[in-house]
Every structure is written in C-alpha cells, then in structure tokens.
Amino acid sequence: MYTKTIKPKSTSVTIDLPESFVGKHVRVTAVVERKEKPRKASSLEEIHKRYSKFPRTDMSKFKFDRDEANDFD
C-alpha cells in the first residue's frame, strides 16, 4: 500500500508510483481529509440547539426482556 498526502494547486494532478506497482492493477482514491477537530459545546443551550433538530422518540413504554432477547433457539 502506498499513501501520499498532497495539497493540489489545480484540478489536474500527476502522481509518481513505486516501480513495484508497474504492470499491476492500481486503485487511486481521492479523499478530502478533515483537519479541524469537532468543537466542544460550551453550554447546555448550545447542546440543545445542536440536537433539537433530530426527532425525539418516546421510550417511556419501552420494555427490554434480556432473557427473551438471548433465547433465540
């Protein structure tokens, strides 16, 4: 496996491969790496704002029977 990280300056990129790759099937994949780390929430308001867009599920009537879940014979 050969990995090289580049920062292209145009839409056209030329790569040099090792000699051992000549004559073999080679897969080239381009992925944009995300360098920035996810920021931490500074307050409960920010957490509420971030997750309030997701639908809520009422789990008050949910019952889990561990024996029933493990009895799959």
N, C-alpha and C positions, 0 to 999 in steps of 0.2 A: 504494500500500500504506500502511496506517495501523497503527501499532503503539503500544500503550499498556500499561504495566505497572502493575497495581493490586494492592492488598492488601485483599481483601474482608473486611468485618466481619460479613457474614451470607451465607446461601446465595442470596440474590436480589441480582442486580447489574444496574444500568441503565447503558448506555453512550451517549455522545453521539458521533455520527458527523459527519464533514465534509459540507457541503452538496453537494459533488460526488458523494457516494455515493447521494443520494436518487434513487429510481427505478431503481437498478441492483441486480443480484444481488450480495449481500454474504455472504461466508462468515465466520463467527465461530468461532474455535477457542480453547479454554481449555487451557492447559498450565501445570503447576506447575514453576516454574524452580528448579533446584537451585543454591543459593548456595554451599554448602560445597564446598571443594576436596577431592579424594581425598587421604587422608593417606598419607604415605610410610612404608614399612616401616622399622622401626628396627633390626631384627636378622634374621639368617638364619632363626632359629626362627619368627619371625612370617611370613616369606615362605613357609616350608614349611607352616605351619599354614593360611595363606590358600589355597594352591594344592593341597594334598594331597587336597582333596575332589573334584578333577577326575580322571577316569580317565587312566591312563598308556597310551601307545602305544609298543610296541617298534619302533624304527626302525632297529635294527642290521642287518636284512636288506634294507632298502630301497635300491634302486639307481635312480639317475636318469640316463637317457641323453639328454643335451641334443640330440644330432643327431636322435634318434628323435622327440623332442618337437617339434622345429622342422620336421620333414619331414612335412607334412600334405597333400601334393599327391595 
